[in-house]
């Protein structure tokens, strides 16, 4: 590593970004896991918009790719909608 002031600052900023991205990524993965476990359609339908919002924020900031976000949201929506048809 170079001993330039700007390089040291860039390393500090990268560490902060990495920690922040890891936190949001792990939090979102936990929310997705919790949503997949839910068996009641009403409860799953209430938590789906919150989880989708978390996924969108990760895609917007570049933590995950926008297509991965779309795939995750699509799969979660299909699961929640499948709970509705299974309950009938």
C-alpha positions in Angstrom: 0.0 0.0 0.0 1.3 3.4 -0.9 1.8 5.9 1.9 -0.2 8.7 0.4 -2.8 10.5 2.4 -5.5 9.9 -0.2 -4.7 6.2 -0.5 -5.0 5.8 3.3 -8.3 7.6 3.2 -9.5 5.4 0.4 -8.7 2.3 2.4 -10.6 3.7 5.4 -13.6 4.4 3.2 -13.5 1.0 1.5 -13.5 -0.7 5.0 -16.5 1.3 6.0 -18.4 0.5 2.8 -17.5 -3.2 3.1 -18.8 -3.3 6.7 -21.9 -1.5 5.8 -22.6 -3.7 2.8 -21.9 -6.9 4.8 -24.4 -5.7 7.4 -27.2 -4.9 5.0 -26.5 -8.1 3.0 -26.7 -10.3 6.1 -29.8 -8.5 7.4 -31.6 -8.9 4.1 -30.6 -12.6 3.8 -32.0 -13.1 7.3 -35.3 -11.4 6.4 -35.5 -13.5 3.2 -35.0 -16.7 5.3 -37.6 -15.6 7.8 -40.1 -14.9 5.0 -39.6 -18.3 3.4 -40.3 -20.0 6.7 -43.7 -18.3 7.1 -46.7 -20.6 6.3 -49.6 -18.2 6.7 -50.4 -16.1 3.5 -51.6 -13.1 5.4 -48.4 -12.8 7.5 -46.2 -13.5 4.5 -48.1 -10.9 2.4 -47.5 -8.2 5.1 -43.7 -8.8 5.3 -43.1 -9.2 1.5 -43.1 -5.4 0.8 -40.6 -4.8 3.6 -38.2 -7.5 2.3 -38.7 -6.4 -1.3 -37.7 -2.8 -0.2 -34.6 -4.1 1.4 -33.6 -6.0 -1.7 -34.3 -2.9 -3.9 -32.0 -0.8 -1.6 -29.2 -3.3 -2.0 -29.6 -3.3 -5.7 -29.7 0.5 -5.9 -26.4 0.8 -3.9 -24.7 -1.9 -6.0 -24.4 -4.5 -3.2 -26.2 -7.0 -5.5 -26.9 -6.9 -9.2 -30.3 -5.6 -10.3 -31.2 -8.9 -12.0 -30.4 -10.9 -8.9 -32.7 -8.5 -7.0 -35.4 -9.1 -9.5 -35.0 -12.8 -9.3 -35.2 -12.8 -5.5 -38.3 -10.7 -5.5 -39.9 -12.8 -8.1 -39.3 -16.0 -6.3 -40.5 -14.6 -3.0 -43.7 -13.3 -4.6 -44.3 -16.7 -6.2 -43.9 -18.3 -2.8 -46.3 -15.9 -1.1 -48.8 -16.3 -3.9 -48.5 -20.1 -3.7 -49.4 -19.9 0.0 -52.7 -18.3 -1.0 -53.6 -21.0 -3.5 -52.5 -23.8 -1.1 -54.8 -22.4 1.6 -57.9 -22.7 -0.6 
